[in-house]
Amino acid sequence: MIYAPGCVRTMAGLRLCFVVILGLAVLMDCSDAHSLPDITDPQFISDCVQTHNQYRSATNPFASNMLYMTWDDALAVTAQAWARFCIRKHNIYLREAKRVHPTFPSVGENLWFGYPPSHFSVELAMKNWVNDELKYYNYGPNACSTVCGHYTQAVWADSYKVGCAVQICPNGVEGFSTKESALFVCNYAPAGNLNGARPYEEGKPCSSCGGGRCENNLCRDPVRDKLIAYNWSPDWDPEKRRCGAFCKAVLVLRPLALMLIFLSAYTVKIYYPDMFAYE
């Protein structure tokens, strides 16, 4: 009786062996995947949009011109690209509008970082930006006693598009910590925090909407709120210099295909020694 080495002793064993190899490859590929949500995750998108609008609808004093915020894919792509750098610094390309968004002339940004990554939530980041900084902002003189730019950007009335991303930084966020951390980035358009301007106009909610409808103290408009799909990514995205999803698939499948060919040929040789190929 002839015994093939390893798991290749029968055709069933051959199939089992292939499944095991494929499973190991998938596990190896998944080990590099983020455990935090992707920018295409519907729940993540909903959390970002709803949490922003929740805070925007509850300003004190009330805003008369606060626009409802909706998601923007290109802003999320820019946020994701910058988060990949894992540094405690605002995007250096924000002053070059076309390098951070294909259509908006200006883009704003908020950053949050913390560890361990499992502690991250959109709500936690928003509380840090809004609740923690609101106490330092005085609407009357439009002044901050300390940092409050995250708050004013989050409630900037004319910023009606948002796109966010969260990134795990295994070696920490440069300038913050060397521990594994999460970096959360939100981009806004049009940009807020214009010099000398208040984030919104005080008054009866929606009284300065100029048309559209009022929803939870926010001004809505079907054209402005429309979701637009962009086939675009920033030219400085570090992922463009790395092996992408297709590249990884090729690297994984190529050795698997070679292994399958070898196992198939070996099995034929063992079980069908008299089989020949003729031209």
Backbone torsions as a table, in degrees:
resi	resn	phi	psi	omega
1	MET	NA	135.9	-179.1
2	ILE	-100.5	132.0	177.2
3	TYR	-115.5	122.1	174.6
4	ALA	-77.3	148.2	-179.6
5	PRO	-67.2	154.4	174.6
6	GLY	67.2	-140.3	-173.7
7	CYS	-88.8	-4.7	-175.2
8	VAL	-90.0	81.6	177.1
9	ARG	-119.2	-24.6	176.2
10	THR	-140.0	170.3	177.1
11	MET	-63.8	-37.0	177.2
12	ALA	-63.1	-39.5	177.9
13	GLY	-64.5	-36.7	177.4
14	LEU	-61.4	-44.9	179.5
15	ARG	-64.6	-41.1	179.4
16	LEU	-62.5	-42.1	-179.9
17	CYS	-60.6	-43.5	179.7
18	PHE	-63.0	-41.8	179.3
19	VAL	-62.7	-41.3	179.3
20	VAL	-62.9	-45.3	179.9
21	ILE	-62.6	-44.0	179.1
22	LEU	-61.8	-42.1	179.6
23	GLY	-62.4	-41.4	178.2
24	LEU	-63.7	-39.6	179.2
25	ALA	-64.0	-42.2	179.1
26	VAL	-63.9	-42.4	179.2
27	LEU	-63.2	-40.6	178.7
28	MET	-64.0	-39.5	-179.8
29	ASP	-69.3	-37.9	-178.2
30	CYS	-73.3	-22.9	-178.4
31	SER	-63.4	-19.8	-179.8
32	ASP	-93.6	-3.9	-176.2
33	ALA	-77.2	150.8	179.7
34	HIS	-76.0	142.8	175.6
35	SER	-89.8	-8.1	177.2
36	LEU	-92.1	158.3	-173.9
37	PRO	-64.5	150.3	177.4
38	ASP	-88.6	165.5	-178.3
39	ILE	-70.0	-9.7	176.9
40	THR	-98.8	-1.1	-179.1
41	ASP	-69.3	116.8	-177.2
42	PRO	-56.8	-38.2	-179.3
43	GLN	-68.9	-39.7	177.7
44	PHE	-62.9	-45.4	178.7
45	ILE	-60.0	-46.2	-180.0
46	SER	-61.7	-42.9	-180.0
47	ASP	-61.4	-44.0	-178.8
48	CYS	-63.6	-47.0	-177.4
49	VAL	-68.6	-49.1	-176.0
50	GLN	-66.3	-39.2	-179.2
51	THR	-67.2	-40.9	176.1
52	HIS	-60.9	-47.5	-178.1
53	ASN	-67.0	-30.5	176.5
54	GLN	-61.1	-46.8	179.8
55	TYR	-72.5	-34.8	-179.1
56	ARG	-68.0	-28.9	-178.3
57	SER	-83.1	-9.2	-173.7
58	ALA	-121.2	32.7	179.5
59	THR	-66.8	156.0	177.4
60	ASN	-133.2	109.9	4.4
61	PRO	-73.0	166.5	179.6
62	PHE	-61.5	152.6	179.1
63	ALA	-102.4	139.3	179.9
64	SER	-92.4	-13.3	-172.9
65	ASN	-132.0	25.1	-175.9
66	MET	-75.4	119.0	-179.7
67	LEU	-82.7	144.5	175.0
68	TYR	-68.7	138.6	-176.8
69	MET	-100.3	136.2	175.0
70	THR	-127.3	165.7	-175.0
71	TRP	-74.6	148.0	176.4
72	ASP	-134.1	118.8	-176.3
73	ASP	-60.8	-42.3	-176.9
74	ALA	-66.6	-37.6	176.4
75	LEU	-63.9	-37.6	178.6
76	ALA	-67.0	-39.9	178.2
77	VAL	-62.9	-41.4	177.3
78	THR	-65.0	-42.3	178.5
79	ALA	-61.1	-43.3	179.8
80	GLN	-64.4	-43.1	-179.4
81	ALA	-61.6	-44.1	-178.9
82	TRP	-70.6	-37.2	-179.9
83	ALA	-61.0	-30.0	-179.1
84	ARG	-62.5	-21.6	178.9
85	PHE	-73.0	-21.9	177.7
86	CYS	54.4	51.0	177.7
87	ILE	-129.3	149.1	-179.9
88	ARG	-86.3	74.7	-175.4
89	LYS	-162.5	142.8	178.7
90	HIS	-72.0	153.5	-178.7
91	ASN	-53.3	121.9	-176.6
92	ILE	-75.3	-7.8	-178.6
93	TYR	-100.1	6.0	-177.2
94	LEU	-60.9	-28.1	-180.0
95	ARG	-79.4	-9.0	177.3
96	GLU	-109.0	86.3	-168.4
97	ALA	-49.3	-47.4	-175.7
98	LYS	-68.5	-10.8	179.3
99	ARG	-95.0	-3.6	177.0
100	VAL	-122.4	-12.6	175.9
101	HIS	-162.8	140.8	-176.6
102	PRO	-72.8	-18.3	-176.6
103	THR	-129.9	-38.0	-176.9
104	PHE	-70.5	138.2	-179.2
105	PRO	-78.6	-13.4	179.6
106	SER	-151.3	146.2	-178.6
107	VAL	-137.0	133.4	176.0
108	GLY	-103.1	172.7	-174.1
109	GLU	-154.6	141.9	170.4
110	ASN	-125.1	142.6	178.8
111	LEU	-122.0	143.7	171.6
112	TRP	-138.3	140.9	176.3
113	PHE	-144.4	149.3	-179.6
114	GLY	-172.1	168.9	178.1
115	TYR	-143.5	156.5	-7.2
116	PRO	-69.9	162.3	-177.9
117	PRO	-57.5	-27.9	-178.3
118	SER	-64.9	-17.5	179.6
119	HIS	-80.9	-10.2	-176.6
120	PHE	-68.0	141.1	167.0
121	SER	-154.2	152.8	178.1
122	VAL	-60.5	-40.7	-178.7
123	GLU	-61.9	-42.3	179.5
124	LEU	-62.4	-45.8	179.7
125	ALA	-61.8	-43.5	-179.4
126	MET	-65.9	-36.2	177.1
127	LYS	-63.3	-41.4	178.5
128	ASN	-64.3	-40.3	-179.3
129	TRP	-72.2	-41.3	-172.9
130	VAL	-96.5	-64.3	-174.8
131	ASN	-61.5	-43.0	-175.7
132	ASP	-72.1	-26.1	-177.4
133	GLU	-100.9	-19.9	-178.8
134	LEU	-57.8	-36.2	-177.8
135	LYS	-67.3	-15.2	179.4
136	TYR	-97.4	-2.5	-177.1
137	TYR	-106.7	134.3	178.3
138	ASN	-117.1	113.8	-174.7
139	TYR	-65.6	-38.6	-176.4
140	GLY	-51.3	-64.1	179.3
141	PRO	-85.6	0.1	-178.1
142	ASN	54.1	58.2	-174.8
143	ALA	-135.1	151.1	177.2
144	CYS	-113.9	133.3	176.4
145	SER	-82.1	-20.0	173.4
146	THR	-154.4	-157.9	-176.4
147	VAL	-62.4	126.0	175.2
148	CYS	-148.7	16.4	-178.8
149	GLY	-66.9	-27.2	176.8
150	HIS	-66.7	-41.8	179.2
151	TYR	-63.3	-49.8	-176.0
152	THR	-64.5	-33.5	176.4
153	GLN	-69.2	-42.2	-179.0
154	ALA	-61.4	-32.1	-178.3
155	VAL	-110.6	22.3	178.1
156	TRP	-69.9	118.8	-170.2
157	ALA	-57.6	-40.4	-174.3
158	ASP	-84.0	-7.2	175.7
159	SER	-82.3	110.3	-175.2
160	TYR	-117.6	2.5	175.3
161	LYS	-125.2	142.4	179.4
162	VAL	-140.1	146.0	174.3
163	GLY	-147.5	127.7	-173.6
164	CYS	-127.9	163.1	176.5
165	ALA	-154.8	149.2	176.2
166	VAL	-126.7	137.8	-174.0
167	GLN	-128.2	136.2	170.5
168	ILE	-83.7	129.7	178.5
169	CYS	-112.8	96.9	-174.6
170	PRO	-57.1	-34.2	-178.6
171	ASN	-99.8	15.8	179.2
172	GLY	90.2	175.0	177.1
173	VAL	-100.3	118.9	-178.5
174	GLU	-56.5	128.2	-178.3
175	GLY	90.6	-1.9	-179.7
176	PHE	-125.0	-59.6	-177.3
177	SER	-161.1	153.8	175.3
178	THR	-93.3	-2.5	177.7
179	LYS	-77.9	153.2	176.4
180	GLU	-56.5	126.0	-172.8
181	SER	-134.9	169.5	172.5
182	ALA	-112.1	137.5	176.0
183	LEU	-119.3	120.0	-177.9
184	PHE	-110.5	126.4	-178.2
185	VAL	-125.1	132.0	172.7
186	CYS	-122.5	131.9	176.2
187	ASN	-110.7	146.2	-174.9
188	TYR	-129.8	146.9	176.1
189	ALA	-145.9	140.9	-12.4
190	PRO	-61.9	160.8	-177.9
191	ALA	-64.8	149.8	175.9
192	GLY	-103.6	-162.0	178.0
193	ASN	57.2	44.8	175.0
194	LEU	-74.9	138.3	-174.7
195	ASN	-55.1	127.0	174.4
196	GLY	80.8	-7.5	-177.4
197	ALA	-96.9	146.0	173.3
198	ARG	-76.8	153.7	-178.9
199	PRO	-66.0	-26.1	179.7
200	TYR	-159.1	168.0	177.6
201	GLU	-94.9	131.4	179.1
202	GLU	-72.6	141.0	177.3
203	GLY	158.0	-176.5	178.3
204	LYS	-61.2	131.3	-178.2
205	PRO	-51.6	132.0	176.5
206	CYS	70.5	3.7	-178.4
207	SER	-68.8	-16.2	178.8
208	SER	-115.8	25.9	-177.7
209	CYS	-67.0	-35.8	-178.4
210	GLY	71.5	36.1	-179.5
211	GLY	117.5	-176.3	-177.4
212	GLY	73.8	-155.1	179.6
213	ARG	-133.4	163.0	-178.7
214	CYS	-102.9	129.3	178.4
215	GLU	-135.5	115.0	-179.7
216	ASN	50.2	47.3	177.7
217	ASN	71.6	11.8	-178.1
218	LEU	-119.6	144.1	-179.3
219	CYS	-83.7	124.2	179.8
220	ARG	-114.6	148.7	178.4
221	ASP	-150.0	127.4	-174.9
222	PRO	-61.7	-34.3	179.4
223	VAL	-72.5	-48.0	-179.4
224	ARG	-65.3	-35.6	-175.9
225	ASP	-83.0	-5.7	-176.8
226	LYS	-60.7	136.6	177.8
227	LEU	-85.0	130.7	-177.0
228	ILE	-116.6	133.7	177.3
229	ALA	-93.9	132.0	-179.2
230	TYR	-118.4	134.4	170.8
231	ASN	-96.6	75.7	-169.7
232	TRP	-152.1	149.2	171.0
233	SER	-153.5	150.5	-177.3
234	PRO	-68.3	144.7	-176.8
235	ASP	-72.2	-11.3	-178.8
236	TRP	-100.1	5.5	-178.5
237	ASP	-59.7	119.8	-178.8
238	PRO	-62.2	-22.0	179.9
239	GLU	-65.4	-24.3	179.7
240	LYS	-68.4	-19.0	179.0
241	ARG	-98.0	2.3	179.8
242	ARG	-110.2	176.9	177.8
243	CYS	-80.6	115.0	-179.0
244	GLY	-79.4	-169.6	-175.7
245	ALA	-62.3	-44.7	-178.9
246	PHE	-66.0	-42.2	179.1
247	CYS	-59.9	-45.1	179.1
248	LYS	-62.5	-39.3	-179.9
249	ALA	-62.2	-42.0	179.0
250	VAL	-63.9	-44.4	-178.7
251	LEU	-63.2	-34.1	179.5
252	VAL	-77.9	-45.4	-173.5
253	LEU	-75.1	-29.5	-177.5
254	ARG	-60.9	-53.2	178.7
255	PRO	-65.2	-31.5	177.7
256	LEU	-64.9	-41.1	179.2
257	ALA	-64.4	-42.8	178.5
258	LEU	-63.8	-40.3	178.2
259	MET	-63.5	-42.0	179.3
260	LEU	-64.1	-41.5	178.5
261	ILE	-62.4	-44.1	179.7
262	PHE	-62.5	-46.7	-179.1
263	LEU	-63.8	-38.9	179.1
264	SER	-64.5	-45.9	179.9
265	ALA	-63.9	-39.5	-179.7
266	TYR	-65.7	-40.9	-179.8
267	THR	-65.7	-41.7	177.7
268	VAL	-61.4	-42.0	-179.8
269	LYS	-63.2	-39.0	-177.7
270	ILE	-72.7	-48.0	-172.1
271	TYR	-91.9	-18.4	179.4
272	TYR	-133.2	66.6	-175.3
273	PRO	-64.9	-21.0	-177.7
274	ASP	-94.3	6.2	-179.3
275	MET	-82.8	129.8	179.3
276	PHE	-128.7	158.8	176.3
277	ALA	-109.3	132.8	-179.8
278	TYR	-121.8	149.4	174.1
279	GLU	-89.5	NA	NA
